[in-house]
Amino acid sequence: MTSELTPQEAARWALRAGLPLGDGRHEEVALTANYIHSVISTLRDLDFGDTPPASSYRAGQEDTDATV
């Protein structure tokens, strides 16, 4: 389990990537990064089971029978 990104860490990583942040942006960037991380973690936990990969889907070739 990883800890959440702090505003100071967000500023340091942004500067390291060549993207210096204004002082008021550190907290917003940290919150956004933490949210994205939580969404990705949720997606990793999903069990797709027998779901075929997207490359096997062919648009327009699905059955369109709407019989109820």
C-alpha angles and dihedrals in degrees: 000000000000127000122240121269113257123217090250092052091047090054092047094048092045091051090047089054091051094255107115112196127215114247093255094054101062096086094043092050092048092050092048093048091049091050092050090048091052092050092049090048090053091050091050090055094056117107108221092180109175096001107135119229117267091250089070093058117098115195115228095021097089123107113261098193106142096182112149 
